Amino acid sequence: MSLILLLGAASAINKARKGQWYTAGGIFLPILGVGVMLFGGLERHSPLLFWLGVALAVVGFGVEFIAYRRTRPSVPQ
């Protein structure tokens, strides 16, 4: 899990350097949320950390959707 978090952080930093902040957040927040959810919530039996991890993952997927909508080419009608 630490390796996945490290690789996700490196990818998010790369996107942030290019100015793609929504994509960087969409990459990093779900990975961070899963880490908090698994290690804090399930392993230590803390419901607060579990729900915090779920919230981070959901927000990350929302940011990813915003990044997708912003970079998708508009279709003329």
C-alpha positions in Angstrom: 0.0 0.0 0.0 2.9 2.3 0.7 4.3 1.8 -2.8 0.9 2.6 -4.3 0.7 5.8 -2.3 4.2 6.7 -3.3 3.6 6.1 -7.0 0.3 7.9 -6.9 2.0 10.9 -5.2 4.7 10.9 -7.8 2.1 10.9 -10.6 0.1 13.6 -8.9 3.2 15.8 -8.6 4.0 15.3 -12.2 0.5 16.4 -13.2 0.6 19.4 -10.8 3.9 20.6 -12.4 2.1 20.6 -15.7 -0.6 22.8 -14.2 -3.3 20.0 -14.2 -4.5 20.5 -10.7 -7.8 18.7 -11.0 -6.1 15.7 -12.5 -3.5 15.7 -9.7 -6.3 15.8 -7.1 -8.2 13.1 -8.9 -5.2 10.8 -8.7 -4.0 11.5 -5.2 -7.2 11.9 -3.2 -8.7 8.4 -3.9 -5.3 6.7 -3.2 -5.0 8.7 0.1 -8.6 7.9 1.0 -8.1 4.2 0.5 -5.0 4.3 2.6 -6.8 6.1 5.4 -9.8 3.8 5.1 -7.8 0.5 5.2 -5.0 1.3 7.7 -6.9 3.7 9.9 -10.5 2.5 9.7 -10.4 -1.2 9.2 -7.1 -2.2 10.8 -7.4 0.0 13.9 -11.2 -0.3 14.0 -11.8 3.4 13.9 -15.1 4.4 12.3 -14.1 8.0 12.0 -11.0 7.2 10.0 -13.0 4.8 7.9 -15.5 7.4 6.9 -12.8 10.0 6.4 -11.2 7.7 3.9 -14.5 7.1 2.1 -15.0 10.8 1.9 -11.5 11.5 0.5 -12.1 8.8 -2.1 -15.5 10.2 -3.1 -14.1 13.7 -3.3 -11.2 12.4 -5.4 -13.5 10.7 -7.9 -15.6 13.9 -8.1 -12.4 15.9 -8.9 -11.5 13.3 -11.5 -14.9 13.8 -13.1 -14.4 17.5 -13.2 -11.0 17.0 -14.8 -12.5 14.8 -17.4 -15.2 17.3 -18.2 -12.7 20.1 -18.5 -10.3 18.3 -20.8 -13.0 16.6 -23.0 -13.3 18.4 -26.4 -16.6 20.1 -26.8 -18.9 18.6 -29.5 -20.4 21.2 -31.8 -24.2 20.8 -32.3 
